[in-house]
Structures are given as structure tokens and as C-alpha cells.
């Protein structure tokens, strides 16, 4: 089973690397690039859920990473690649502050508190820090690569490298002592304490790592698009990683990947037929069906079909 998973991951990575050679469409590459960023972002949110914590406001960390990176790159004349990591640190600092304050809250109590964080950050962005952030108009951000005929392909490979590195890092965490501790906390926090696990410490680690990766993902998107506005703190930006992770398979390494890929394909397919708001209804309906019939997500579809065929 482990070898099969390795083969699937390696094959997927090879296909991802080969895609620019299979299509010359800038639109397709653009969609796939954004999809890679949201795989990172969803994986970050999923890592937090893996520790038994829930966030309804991860857009705060996604957006802060973008703003911090854009401002640092511009003011210090740094390469966007360097600024991306610093943007992630800014998000992790906010994550540390939120974690310290809210860490003792359980599951959805924590989720409801985090729900308000993007609203606070957005308000500060357009009021107190408007001179820096441009208010509601936003500010330009340095592109990852200078615009040219091949720049969109180069940016695709840069973001693909970040995505693969993120997945490998999260896989390493999940299989480490930290990962086992987080899993134990998620399953039964009281028993984890009785076993001598420092629950507060490990939950805080999960919060910091998750918000750091979310910040890096947000920074990559902003430097890819070349502009940032306060809309990055929108409610939909907080909900997409939740939808991707739950539909793909909550608490699994491949869940956010499968969920992001499948829903992105469906989203663009429906867009091709001219559907706009109807896409939200159809995807919402699909999510309901997945939760009811595939509570472990789309990653469990094969075992579900096998079980159904077994007399």
C-alpha cells in the first residue's frame, strides 16, 4: 500500500511537470498555477484540522502573507522569492498571537473566534494602514518573473516546486513525533494529556506551521497576479480550503490535493458552459453528497466502491 502511494505521488509529480509541454494555452497554465497555490493553502488548513483545531478565518493569514510580502519586496527591493518566505513569517507571527490567546478553546469555539480575525485584519488594512496598503484600491506587487512570453510557464514551475516542498514537509511532520502527538490530541485530548503529551505546545506548533504555509501561499498568489486588494480577506477565501479538504479527505495528506484538483476541474468545466452563480449551488450539492456518502472524502471512493460490490 505504501509503495502504491509513492508511485501515485511520483506519477502525479511527473504529470504536473509535463503539463506545460502538453498545452500552449496561457489560460490553462494560469488555472493550474492558482490550483497549485490552493493545494498549498488547503494543505496548511488541513494540517491544523489534523491537530483537532478548526479555523474559519484562514484568509487572514493568507492575505497577510500577501500584503507583507508585497510591501517587503517593494520597500527593501528584495526578490519576490525571498519576500515570500518573509510574508510567511508575518502570518506565522499573527498565528502565534491568535494561538496563544485562543489555544484553550475547543474545536468550533476556536473556529468561531478565528472567523472574526479576517474582518479585523481587513478593517485595519483599509483604515489604520491605508497609506501603506492603498486602502480598498490595493497596491501592485512585484511579479515572480518579469512579464514575457515564457514567464507564466516559469512561474508555474516555481510554484510547483513550492507546492511539492510543502507536501513533502507536511508528510514529514505527519510521520514524525509531532504528527503522532497531533493525531493523539485530535482523537482524545484528555487521554493525550494523560500520556504525557504537552497538548498546548503541539497545538501551537500546528497553528504556527499552518499559518506560515498559508502566508507563503498567499504571497505566491499575489506575486503571481501582480496586485493585491483587501478582497483577499474575503469569506470565500476562508471557506475554499475547508471545502477542498473535506471533499478530498479531511486529515489525510492527499485529501486537499484531490479535493482541490477535482473541484477546480468541475468549476472550470461549469464555467465553460456559461454557468456562474449556479456553480456554487452545484459544488455545494456535491459537498453535501460527499459528507453523507463519503465522510472520509473522495480519497475513500475506491474502497467505498469495492465495499459496495462485495456481496
N, C-alpha and C positions, 0 to 999 in steps of 0.2 A: 504493500500500500504506500509506504514512504517513497520507494523508488518510483512508483507510478506518479506520485505527486511531483517529484523532482522533474520527471520527464515532461509533465504538463507545464510546469513553470518555465523550464528551459525552452520548450517549444513555443510557448506564448511570447517569451522574450525575443526569440529569433524572428517570429512573425512580426512583432512590433518594430524590430529593426529593419525588416524588409519592406514595410508598407510604403515608404517614400519612393521605393524603386518600382512599386506596382501601380502607383497613381501619380499623375502630374497635376491633380486638382488642388489648388491652394485652399479651397473651402474644406475639402476632406481632411487635409493636414491640420487646418485650423481647429476643426471639430475634435480631432483625435488629440491634439495638444491640450485643449481645455479639458478633455476627458481624463488625460493623464494627471493633470493638476487636481482634479476632483477625486481621483483614485487616492492620491496622497492625502487630501483633506479628509476623505471618508475613512481612510485607514487610521488617521490621527484620532478622529472621533470614536472609532470602533475600539481603539486601544483603551480609551477612557471607560467605555462601556464594559470592556473586558475586566476592569477592576471593580465593577459593580457600581460605577458612578454614571450619572446621566447629565448631559448638558443640552439645553435648548437654546443656547446663545453662543455657539462656537463661531458665529460670524464676527463676534467682537475680536477674537484672536486672529482670524483670517484677514479681517480688514486692517487691524492694527499692524500686522506684519507688512501688508502692502504699503500703508502710509509711511511707516517708519523706514522701510527700505527705499521708497521713492525720495523721501526727504534727505536721508543719509547719503544716497548716491549723488543727489544734486548738490547738496551743501559741501560735501567733502570731496567731490569729484572722484568718487570711487567707482570701480567696475560694478555693474549691477549684480554680477555673480557673487562678489564679496558682500554687497549690501543685502542680498537675500538672506544670508546667514545672520546678519545683524538684525534684520527685521524679525527673524525667528526668535532671537534673544529678547527683543522688545515684547513680543507676545508671551514668551515664557515668563517674563517678569510680571506681567499682568496676571498670568495663570497662577503664579506663585502667590500673589496677593489674594486673588479670589479663593485659591485653595486653602490658604491659612485661615481665612475668615469663615469659609463655608464647609470645611472638611468634615465636621462632625454631623452635618446634615445627611439624611439617608435618601438614597435614590431620587425619587421625584420631588422631594423637598429641595434638594440641591438643584434639580432641573429647573424648578420654578424660579429659584433665585438667579440662576445663570440666564434665564430668559430675559431678564431686565438689563443685563450687562451691555448688550449691543446698543440699546436705547440710550444708556448713559454715555457710552463712548461716542456714539453718533452725535448726540447733543453737544458734547464738549468739542467735537471736531468742527461743528458749524458755528459755534459761538466763541468759546474761550480761545480756541486755537485757529480761528478762521484766517488770520493773517498768514499762518504757515500752510494751512491745508486748502486755502481757496474757498472755504465755505461750501455751499451747495454746488458751486461750479466745479470744484475739484482742481487737481493740478496734473500737469503732464509728468510722465515717468520715463526715464531713460530706457530704451529698448534693450533687450538682452543682446541683440545683434543689430548693427546699423541696417536700416531697411535696404533690401536689394532683392533680386530675383530669387536667390537661394537662401535668404535669411530665415524664411519661415520653416524651411527644412532643417537648417542648423539649430534653430530654437526648439524644434520638435525633438531632436536628438539630445539637446542639453536637458530638457525637461524629462525626457525618457530616462536619462541617467539618474536624475534626482529621484524619480519615481521608483526605479529598481533599487536604488540605495535605501530608500525609505522602507520598502517592503522587506528587504533583507535585514535591516536594522530592527524592525518590529518583530520579524520572525525570530531573530536572535534574542530579543527581550522576552518573548513568549516562552521560549525554551530554556530560559535561564532561571536562576533562583528567584529573580524578581517576578518573572512570569508565573511561576508556581505559587508564589505568595499572592499575587493579584488574583489568580484563579481561586485560591482558597478563600480569599476575602469576599469575592463575588458570590461564592456558593454558600458560605456561612461565616459572617464576620465575627460572631461571638466565638465560634469554635476556633477560628483562626487566631484570635487573641489568646485563647486557652492553650494553643500550641506554641505560643511564644512569638508569634509574628507581630512585628511593630506595624499595626494597621495604619496609623497616621502617617508614618514615614513612607510606606509603599504607595498609599493612595496619593500622597503629594507628589511622589516621583511620577506616577502615571499622569497626573494633571500637568506637570511641567513638561514632560516629553510630548504629550498630546498637543498642548498649546504651542509648543515650539514648532512641531511639524506643521500645524495648521498655519502658523505665521509664515513659515517658509513657502508653503503652498500659495498663500495669498500674495506674497511678494513676487513669486514666479508669474502668477497671473497678471499682476499689474505691469511688470516689466515686459511681459509678452504683448499685452494690449497697448501699452504706452500711455495710459491715462488712468486716473483713479478719482472716484467721486464717493460721497457718503452713502450712496446706494449699495456699496459693498457690505454694509452692515444690515442689509435688508433681512426680513423674516425668512424669505425663501432661501437665502444663503445659509441660514442656520438649519433649515429643515432638509436640504438636499443630502447632506452626509448621513442623516438619520434614515431617510428613505432608501438610499443606496445600501447602507449597511444592513438594515432589517430585511430588505428584499433579497439581498445576496446571501446573507447568513451572519447574524449577529454573533460577535465573539470569535469568529474564525478569521484566519489570515486571508483566505481567498474570497470571503464574503463581500467586502467592499469592492473588490476588483470586479467580481461577477456582476454585482448589483449595478455598479457604475456603467460598465460596458453594455449590459442588456438594456437598461433604461435609456441610456444615451442613444443607442441604436433605435429603440422604439420611438423616442422623442423626435429624432430626425426623420424617421420614416413617416410619422404622422404629419410632420411639418411639410414633407414633400407633397402630401395630399391637401395642403392648404388649411389644415386644422391648427387653431391657435389655442383658445381657452379650452377647447374640447380635450386637448392633450392632458391637462391637469385632471379632468374627470376620468379619463381612461387609465392614466397612471395611478390615480387614487384607487380606482376599482381593482387594478392589478395588485396593488399593495394589500388591499383587504383580502383578496383571494389567497395571496401568499401567506399572510398571517394565519388565515383559517386552515388552509390545507397543507402548507409547508412552513410550519412555525420555525424550522431550522433554516429557512431560506432556500433560494434557488440551488445552492450547493448540494442540498439534500434531494434534489429532484430525481437523480439516478436511483438512489436507494429506495425512494418512495415508489417509483415505477416498478422496480424489482419486487418490492413487497406486495404491490397490488397484483402482480402477475402470479405470485406464488399461491397455489391452492391451499 
